[in-house]
Amino acid sequence: MHGVRPPDPRDVREKPVPAPGAPAATAGSAPVTVAVAGAEFGWGSSGKLSAVLAALRERSARPLRFVGLASGLGRPLLAQHAVDRWYDLPDGAPEGERTDAVAKVVEAEGIDAAVVVLDGPAAMALEAAGVPTVFVDSLPFLWTEGDLAELPLEVSLYCAQQCVELPRECIGVLGSVTELRWVEAVIGAPPEAPFPRRSRPEPFRRALVNLGGLRAPDLADWTRYPEIVVPAVLEALDTYGAHEAHVAGNLPADLAERLRAASGDADLSVTAGSLSHAEFLHRLATCDVLLTSPGLTTLLEAGSLSVPTVCLPPQNLSQIFNGRFHSRAVHADVRVVWPPEVFAEDEALARRSQGEDAALRIIYGGITSAADAGDAPRFVTAVRDGVLETLRRASSGADWGGLAAQVGTRGAAQVAEALLDVLDREPRPGPAAFSVPRTVQEGIDVHD
């Protein structure tokens, strides 16, 4: 590995791209059917699918028809893209049963190609059914040898999203990919109206609180995280002096109302409710500060708009990495961590050598125990104090666009171009051998 010059994101070759709406469909041409799927883990996958589908619509000279597989959690985020039909896949079924189910959909719908975000088994099932598939891996820094069975190493094209650092244990995993291409961050386009950011630090008055999709396959009760974090955040914002806050995320309606009502005596005006991807981007562009569980797509979208951002305590393994990457990239400590009694991040990171699930058991178990404990208010207070302290640091300013600037923001267009190449059966050649992107220092360990 040493001595190999990493590719620069600017070296990515792209076809000339017409202006949005410019490519006209050939008269009488049959629609091209593209299957889409995303991991049932939060909303990041669906946000990336949304960005890719929008880029495909802008770039394809042929009419496109989309068919969705699984992705039940994220379907509301994709409503604007007119997915023709959704198919539920067997949940927790043996691999053969899932592969058979995908093959039946492929035959029934005449699938021509597929784009899949983070759902390795779905990508492998589509390839097994003869469908050329573009797989988007937004977390290449996460995998170890224990995750190999879940990764689609032999898909038609494996698009790994640029990252700030690549731990040493990930290099061998990515080196096993047959057709690897590095792409920039896959994020949604910012709103068209200009929203200039503040030129100097000022107090935050309008806050957007984001919890994302919350759910994960092995998480029995996803309400435990917001039960601790939302009251802590709202108390901190009220003490700080913010005027209004909107709590967005996959919260059950009764829980959202209960958490909102808990701030009844505060001076802070609170609203709550999930947002479509477009609505979220607009709210993001017009808020003074974002307080978010550190999902990577959200952090990158905030960075593309230079929105001041506070990372809330992590919900899962990847968010530990994301929060650390973000603070380093913006050159400011704007990350809130859990009290050590909940779980120790370094312990979770060490356990990942056994696979992601081993680390998640520590994280989920700690959060559940904290919410169940008789002294749960103590954890709310500890998180509140951490959020308040971090808000005050953030209001002093930082390089808020640092993370997005390091990894680029053209990934949605690059994935769309890759899929159109696959449809044309003229894929551009990938790198002859595995290489590390220039944004990465090879072998850096992210343990603090």
ZAMARGU-4260 file (C-alpha; in steps of 0.2 Angstrom, whole numbers, plus 5000, padded with zeros to 4 digits):
<rodrens>
0) 5000/5000/5000 | 5014/5012/5004 | 5020/5023/4990 | 5004/5022/4980 | 4998/5040/4975
5) 4980/5042/4981 | 4968/5049/4968 | 4963/5067/4970 | 4944/5070/4969 | 4947/5083/4956
10) 4954/5069/4945 | 4937/5060/4943 | 4932/5061/4925 | 4915/5066/4922 | 4904/5068/4906
15) 4899/5085/4902 | 4882/5088/4911 | 4868/5097/4903 | 4859/5110/4914 | 4845/5103/4924
20) 4830/5099/4913 | 4840/5100/4897 | 4841/5082/4892 | 4825/5078/4882 | 4819/5060/4882
25) 4820/5052/4865 | 4803/5051/4857 | 4795/5035/4860 | 4809/5028/4869 | 4805/5015/4882
30) 4808/5019/4900 | 4823/5012/4909 | 4819/5003/4925 | 4830/5006/4940 | 4829/4997/4956
35) 4833/5008/4972 | 4836/5001/4990 | 4844/5008/5006 | 4849/5001/5022 | 4835/5000/5036
40) 4846/5010/5047 | 4842/5028/5051 | 4838/5040/5036 | 4855/5043/5029 | 4853/5030/5016
45) 4837/5037/5010 | 4844/5055/5010 | 4858/5049/4998 | 4845/5039/4987 | 4835/5055/4986
50) 4850/5065/4981 | 4855/5052/4968 | 4838/5051/4960 | 4837/5070/4958 | 4854/5069/4949
55) 4848/5055/4938 | 4832/5065/4933 | 4843/5079/4928 | 4856/5069/4918 | 4847/5055/4909
60) 4842/5058/4891 | 4830/5043/4893 | 4814/5042/4903 | 4818/5033/4920 | 4806/5022/4930
65) 4811/5018/4948 | 4806/5003/4958 | 4810/5002/4977 | 4815/4987/4987 | 4813/4987/5006
70) 4818/5004/5013 | 4802/5005/5022 | 4809/5017/5035 | 4815/5030/5022 | 4801/5029/5010
75) 4793/5046/5016 | 4809/5055/5011 | 4808/5048/4994 | 4790/5053/4990 | 4795/5067/4979
80) 4804/5055/4967 | 4788/5046/4961 | 4795/5028/4964 | 4783/5018/4954 | 4781/5003/4966
85) 4788/4997/4982 | 4792/4979/4987 | 4794/4973/5005 | 4808/4960/5006 | 4807/4946/5019
90) 4814/4953/5035 | 4827/4942/5044 | 4824/4928/5031 | 4838/4916/5026 | 4849/4923/5012
95) 4842/4911/4999 | 4824/4917/5002 | 4829/4935/5001 | 4838/4932/4985 | 4823/4923/4978
100) 4812/4937/4982 | 4823/4950/4974 | 4824/4938/4958 | 4805/4938/4957 | 4804/4957/4958
105) 4818/4959/4944 | 4808/4947/4933 | 4791/4955/4936 | 4797/4973/4934 | 4811/4971/4920
110) 4824/4979/4931 | 4838/4986/4920 | 4850/4992/4934 | 4851/4996/4952 | 4858/5009/4964
115) 4859/5003/4982 | 4865/5013/4998 | 4873/5003/5012 | 4862/4988/5010 | 4875/4975/5005
120) 4863/4959/5005 | 4851/4968/4993 | 4865/4973/4981 | 4872/4955/4981 | 4854/4948/4978
125) 4852/4960/4963 | 4869/4956/4956 | 4864/4937/4958 | 4848/4941/4948 | 4859/4948/4934
130) 4856/4966/4938 | 4871/4977/4936 | 4872/4987/4952 | 4880/5002/4959 | 4883/5001/4977
135) 4886/5017/4988 | 4896/5015/5003 | 4896/5031/5014 | 4905/5023/5028 | 4921/5015/5021
140) 4930/5019/5037 | 4919/5008/5047 | 4922/4990/5041 | 4934/4977/5047 | 4936/4959/5043
145) 4921/4954/5053 | 4910/4964/5041 | 4916/4955/5025 | 4901/4944/5023 | 4889/4959/5023
150) 4898/4969/5010 | 4895/4967/4991 | 4913/4966/4985 | 4909/4960/4968 | 4895/4972/4962
155) 4897/4980/4945 | 4903/4996/4954 | 4907/5000/4972 | 4907/5019/4975 | 4915/5023/4992
160) 4912/5040/4998 | 4928/5051/5002 | 4932/5051/5020 | 4943/5061/5031 | 4953/5047/5039
165) 4954/5028/5035 | 4958/5017/5050 | 4971/5004/5046 | 4960/4989/5048 | 4948/4996/5034
170) 4962/4995/5020 | 4962/4976/5018 | 4943/4976/5017 | 4942/4989/5003 | 4956/4981/4994
175) 4945/4966/4992 | 4933/4976/4981 | 4933/4971/4963 | 4928/4988/4955 | 4931/5002/4968
180) 4928/5020/4964 | 4930/5034/4976 | 4916/5048/4975 | 4914/5064/4984 | 4900/5067/4997
185) 4883/5061/4992 | 4871/5074/4998 | 4856/5084/4993 | 4857/5100/4983 | 4855/5115/4994
190) 4840/5126/4992 | 4840/5138/4977 | 4837/5154/4986 | 4853/5161/4993 | 4855/5160/5012
195) 4871/5170/5017 | 4879/5164/5033 | 4884/5176/5047 | 4900/5184/5044 | 4904/5185/5063
200) 4899/5175/5078 | 4883/5180/5085 | 4871/5172/5098 | 4860/5158/5091 | 4842/5161/5091
205) 4834/5149/5079 | 4839/5131/5082 | 4835/5115/5072 | 4837/5099/5082 | 4839/5083/5072
210) 4838/5065/5078 | 4837/5057/5061 | 4829/5040/5058 | 4833/5033/5075 | 4828/5015/5071
215) 4841/5001/5067 | 4838/4983/5064 | 4844/4976/5081 | 4837/4991/5091 | 4822/4985/5101
220) 4816/5002/5107 | 4822/5018/5098 | 4813/5030/5110 | 4827/5028/5123 | 4839/5040/5115
225) 4827/5054/5113 | 4820/5052/5130 | 4837/5057/5137 | 4843/5068/5123 | 4828/5079/5118
230) 4824/5086/5136 | 4843/5089/5139 | 4844/5099/5122 | 4829/5109/5125 | 4834/5114/5143
235) 4851/5119/5136 | 4844/5129/5122 | 4832/5138/5135 | 4847/5141/5147 | 4858/5147/5132
240) 4844/5160/5127 | 4838/5153/5111 | 4821/5159/5105 | 4814/5144/5095 | 4818/5126/5091
245) 4811/5113/5080 | 4814/5095/5084 | 4815/5084/5068 | 4816/5066/5066 | 4808/5049/5066
250) 4799/5052/5083 | 4782/5044/5086 | 4769/5057/5087 | 4764/5054/5105 | 4783/5055/5111
255) 4786/5070/5101 | 4772/5079/5109 | 4776/5073/5126 | 4794/5079/5124 | 4789/5096/5117
260) 4776/5098/5132 | 4790/5095/5144 | 4797/5112/5140 | 4781/5120/5143 | 4787/5133/5156
265) 4803/5138/5146 | 4804/5154/5136 | 4810/5143/5122 | 4796/5141/5108 | 4797/5122/5103
270) 4789/5113/5088 | 4791/5095/5083 | 4788/5084/5068 | 4797/5075/5054 | 4802/5084/5038
275) 4804/5079/5020 | 4821/5080/5013 | 4818/5096/5004 | 4809/5104/5020 | 4824/5098/5030
280) 4837/5107/5019 | 4826/5123/5019 | 4825/5123/5038 | 4844/5119/5039 | 4848/5134/5028
285) 4838/5146/5038 | 4842/5141/5056 | 4856/5149/5066 | 4862/5132/5073 | 4860/5114/5070
290) 4860/5102/5085 | 4861/5084/5078 | 4865/5066/5082 | 4880/5065/5071 | 4874/5056/5055
295) 4886/5059/5041 | 4874/5064/5028 | 4867/5078/5039 | 4884/5084/5045 | 4889/5085/5026
300) 4873/5094/5021 | 4876/5107/5035 | 4894/5109/5030 | 4889/5113/5012 | 4879/5127/5019
305) 4891/5132/5032 | 4878/5130/5046 | 4885/5130/5064 | 4883/5113/5071 | 4884/5104/5088
310) 4886/5085/5087 | 4874/5077/5100 | 4879/5061/5109 | 4881/5046/5096 | 4867/5034/5093
315) 4877/5021/5085 | 4895/5016/5080 | 4897/5026/5064 | 4892/5042/5073 | 4907/5041/5085
320) 4918/5042/5070 | 4907/5055/5062 | 4907/5067/5077 | 4926/5065/5079 | 4929/5068/5060
325) 4918/5083/5061 | 4926/5092/5076 | 4943/5089/5068 | 4938/5096/5051 | 4930/5112/5058
330) 4944/5114/5070 | 4933/5116/5086 | 4927/5104/5099 | 4909/5104/5095 | 4905/5087/5100
335) 4894/5081/5116 | 4899/5064/5122 | 4890/5052/5134 | 4894/5051/5152 | 4906/5036/5154
340) 4893/5027/5164 | 4882/5025/5148 | 4896/5018/5138 | 4915/5022/5134 | 4918/5026/5116
345) 4935/5018/5115 | 4928/5002/5121 | 4915/5002/5108 | 4928/5006/5095 | 4939/4992/5101
350) 4925/4979/5100 | 4921/4983/5082 | 4936/4971/5077 | 4922/4957/5080 | 4911/4966/5068
355) 4899/4981/5069 | 4886/4971/5079 | 4898/4968/5093 | 4901/4987/5095 | 4882/4991/5094
360) 4878/4979/5108 | 4888/4990/5120 | 4881/5006/5113 | 4863/5001/5113 | 4864/4992/5130
365) 4872/5008/5138 | 4858/5020/5131 | 4844/5008/5136 | 4851/5006/5153 | 4853/5024/5156
370) 4835/5028/5151 | 4828/5013/5162 | 4838/5018/5177 | 4830/5026/5192 | 4843/5040/5190
375) 4839/5044/5172 | 4837/5062/5176 | 4855/5062/5181 | 4860/5057/5163 | 4848/5071/5156
380) 4857/5084/5167 | 4874/5078/5162 | 4870/5079/5143 | 4861/5096/5146 | 4877/5103/5154
385) 4887/5095/5139 | 4876/5103/5126 | 4876/5120/5135 | 4895/5120/5136 | 4897/5115/5118
390) 4884/5128/5112 | 4894/5142/5120 | 4910/5136/5112 | 4901/5134/5095 | 4895/5152/5096
395) 4913/5158/5096 | 4914/5152/5078 | 4923/5138/5068 | 4926/5133/5050 | 4909/5126/5048
400) 4912/5121/5030 | 4927/5111/5034 | 4921/5094/5033 | 4912/5096/5016 | 4927/5105/5009
405) 4938/5091/5013 | 4928/5077/5005 | 4919/5087/4991 | 4900/5088/4988 | 4898/5081/4970
410) 4895/5063/4975 | 4877/5062/4970 | 4881/5068/4952 | 4896/5056/4951 | 4885/5041/4957
415) 4872/5046/4944 | 4885/5046/4930 | 4891/5029/4936 | 4874/5022/4935 | 4871/5029/4918
420) 4887/5022/4912 | 4882/5005/4918 | 4865/5007/4909 | 4875/5011/4893 | 4886/4996/4896
425) 4901/5007/4895 | 4908/5009/4912 | 4924/5019/4914 | 4938/5009/4921 | 4941/5010/4939
430) 4958/5011/4947 | 4969/4997/4943 | 4973/4993/4961 | 4966/4999/4977 | 4971/5016/4982
435) 4967/5028/4996 | 4959/5045/4993 | 4970/5060/4995 | 4959/5066/5009 | 4965/5051/5020
440) 4981/5049/5029 | 4984/5030/5027 | 4982/5020/5043 | 4977/5034/5055 | 4968/5027/5070
445) 4953/5038/5075 | 4954/5033/5094 | 4957/5049/5104
</rodrens>
